[in-house]
Amino acid sequence: MLVTIDNFLTAEEVRAFRARLDAGTWVDGASTAGTLSAAVKRNLQIDENDPLGRDLGNIILGRMGTHPLAISAALPHRIYPPKFNSYAGGGHYGTHVDSAVMRIPGTNDTLRSDVSATLFLTDPADYDGGELLIEGAHGAQAVKLEAGALVLYPATSLHRVEPVTRGRRICSFFWIQSMVRSAEDRGLLFDLDQTVQALAATRAPDDADLVRLTGVYHNLLRRWAEM
């Protein structure tokens, strides 16, 4: 299941992020990649020791905790602290799959990566290339969103970032351990939740069908959730 969320950050928030990121400390992105990924990764990332990344990442985490569509799609249990990357001058990231288990920086806790997330911070007209290509059962899907938009997709997917041949592409990226491990089950719950929300907009809160359908959603979540 691939879900895009427009205006996850407002235009004003994007401008504030960009102004601060432009003054940040950028390092070779290959230094944080695994052995195989490092060979196909050519980009820059905000230094993990730069407080800027933590400050901006906390804003993203706060938004994830309150955004109804993001919560519905990912059902977050744990979120890896957001990172920031930059592609320019032919920078790219070849086909790879994200690590299944990650240690959360500064803790002894680990996270199972169920959902990958990319938050676009550059308008698509400002750079050529840089599409996020996500492979699925029906071929690769190219994602290149407006600044401030977020895409959520299965961390199990093979994916890549196409070379940026003009301008600069800046994004935040992070991973989510969902309360529901199965991507198929998450997809069913997402469809059911969106249906409930659509019906709630047109029916009374005590509508019998709406109440029963809401109960089905929560009982399925109760059955599948891992805490």
C-alpha positions in Angstrom: 0.0 0.0 0.0 1.4 3.4 -1.0 -0.2 6.5 0.5 0.6 10.1 -0.3 -0.4 12.9 2.0 -0.4 16.5 0.6 0.4 19.4 2.8 1.8 17.3 5.6 3.9 20.4 6.2 2.6 23.9 5.3 4.4 26.0 2.7 5.5 28.3 5.6 6.9 25.3 7.5 8.7 24.1 4.4 10.4 27.5 4.0 11.4 27.5 7.6 12.8 23.9 7.3 14.8 24.8 4.2 16.3 28.0 5.7 17.6 26.0 8.6 18.7 23.1 6.5 20.7 25.3 4.2 22.8 26.3 7.2 23.2 22.7 8.5 26.3 20.4 8.4 26.0 18.0 5.5 28.1 14.8 5.3 28.5 11.9 2.8 25.4 9.9 3.0 27.2 6.6 2.3 28.6 6.8 5.8 25.3 5.7 7.2 24.4 3.0 4.7 24.9 -0.7 5.0 27.7 -2.5 3.1 25.7 -3.2 -0.1 23.7 0.1 0.0 26.8 2.2 0.4 28.0 1.0 -3.1 24.9 2.5 -4.8 24.3 5.6 -2.6 25.5 9.0 -3.7 24.0 11.8 -1.7 24.5 14.1 1.4 22.9 13.9 4.8 22.6 16.2 7.7 25.2 15.1 10.3 23.6 12.8 12.9 25.4 14.9 15.6 24.0 18.2 14.4 21.2 19.2 16.8 19.4 20.7 13.8 18.3 17.3 12.6 16.9 16.4 16.0 15.0 19.7 16.2 13.4 19.4 12.8 12.9 15.7 13.2 10.9 16.3 16.4 8.6 18.6 14.5 7.9 15.8 12.0 7.4 13.3 14.8 4.9 15.7 16.4 2.9 16.0 13.2 2.9 12.2 12.7 1.3 11.8 16.1 -1.6 14.1 15.3 -2.2 13.7 11.5 -5.3 11.5 11.0 -4.4 10.2 7.6 -0.8 9.4 8.6 -2.0 7.5 11.7 -4.7 5.7 9.7 -2.2 4.5 7.0 0.8 3.6 9.3 -0.7 2.8 12.7 2.6 3.9 14.3 4.0 2.1 17.3 7.6 3.4 17.1 9.2 5.9 14.7 12.9 6.1 13.8 14.1 9.7 14.2 13.8 11.5 10.9 16.9 12.1 8.8 17.5 14.6 6.0 19.2 14.0 2.7 20.2 16.1 -0.4 20.7 15.0 -4.0 22.4 17.2 -6.7 24.9 16.9 -9.5 23.9 13.4 -10.6 23.4 12.2 -7.0 21.3 9.1 -6.7 20.5 6.0 -4.6 20.5 2.7 -6.5 17.9 -0.1 -6.0 17.9 -1.3 -2.4 15.7 -2.5 0.4 15.7 -0.9 3.8 17.1 -2.7 6.8 14.6 -4.9 8.6 15.7 -4.0 12.1 17.3 -0.7 13.2 18.7 0.5 16.5 17.2 3.8 17.5 20.1 6.3 18.0 21.0 7.0 21.6 19.0 4.2 23.0 19.1 0.4 23.4 15.8 0.1 21.6 15.3 -1.5 18.2 12.7 -0.9 15.6 11.3 -3.3 12.9 10.9 -1.2 9.8 7.4 -1.9 8.4 6.7 1.4 6.7 9.2 3.7 4.9 8.4 7.5 4.7 9.8 10.3 2.5 8.8 13.9 3.1 9.6 16.1 0.1 11.0 19.6 0.9 11.8 20.8 -2.6 9.3 21.8 -5.2 9.4 19.4 -8.2 9.9 22.3 -10.7 13.2 23.2 -8.9 15.0 20.0 -9.9 15.1 17.4 -12.7 15.2 13.7 -12.0 15.1 12.6 -8.4 12.0 10.5 -8.7 11.5 7.9 -5.9 10.8 4.6 -7.8 9.1 2.0 -5.7 8.7 -1.5 -7.1 5.5 -3.4 -6.6 3.5 -6.3 -8.0 2.5 -4.2 -11.0 5.9 -2.6 -11.8 7.7 0.5 -10.5 5.8 3.6 -9.4 7.5 7.0 -9.7 6.9 9.4 -6.8 7.9 13.1 -7.1 5.6 15.2 -4.8 5.1 18.9 -4.0 7.2 20.3 -1.2 5.5 19.5 2.1 4.0 16.2 0.9 4.7 12.8 2.4 4.7 9.4 0.9 4.3 6.2 3.0 5.1 2.8 1.5 6.1 -0.7 2.5 9.6 -0.9 3.8 9.8 -4.4 2.2 9.8 -2.7 -1.3 12.8 -2.5 -3.5 13.2 1.2 -4.3 15.6 3.8 -5.6 16.1 7.5 -6.2 16.8 8.5 -9.8 19.8 10.8 -10.5 19.2 14.5 -10.0 20.5 16.2 -13.1 19.5 19.8 -12.3 18.9 21.6 -9.1 18.8 20.1 -5.7 16.4 17.6 -4.1 16.0 17.8 -0.3 13.9 15.4 1.7 13.4 13.9 5.1 13.1 10.2 5.5 12.3 7.9 8.3 10.9 4.5 9.2 7.9 3.3 11.2 7.2 0.1 13.2 3.5 -0.3 12.8 1.2 -1.8 15.4 0.1 -4.1 12.6 3.0 -6.0 11.1 1.3 -7.2 7.9 1.1 -4.8 5.0 -2.0 -6.6 3.8 -3.8 -6.2 7.1 -2.8 -2.6 7.4 -4.2 -2.0 3.9 -7.6 -3.6 4.9 -7.7 -1.5 8.1 -6.9 1.7 6.2 -9.6 1.1 3.6 -12.1 0.3 6.4 -11.1 3.3 8.4 -11.4 5.6 5.4 -14.9 4.2 4.7 -15.9 4.8 8.3 -14.6 8.4 8.1 -16.5 9.0 4.9 -19.8 7.7 6.4 -19.3 9.7 9.6 -19.4 12.9 7.5 -22.9 12.1 6.3 -24.6 10.2 9.1 -25.4 10.9 12.7 -22.9 9.7 15.3 -25.3 7.2 16.7 -26.2 5.7 13.3 -26.5 2.0 13.9 -24.6 0.9 10.8 -21.8 3.4 11.5 -21.5 2.2 15.1 -21.3 -1.5 14.0 -18.7 -0.7 11.3 -16.6 1.2 13.7 -16.8 -1.8 16.0 -15.6 -4.1 13.3 -12.6 -1.8 12.7 -11.5 -1.7 16.3 -12.1 -5.4 16.8 -9.8 -6.2 13.8 -7.2 -3.8 15.1 -7.5 -5.5 18.5 -6.9 -8.9 16.9 -3.9 -7.8 14.8 -2.1 -5.2 16.9 1.2 -6.0 18.5 2.2 -3.6 21.3 
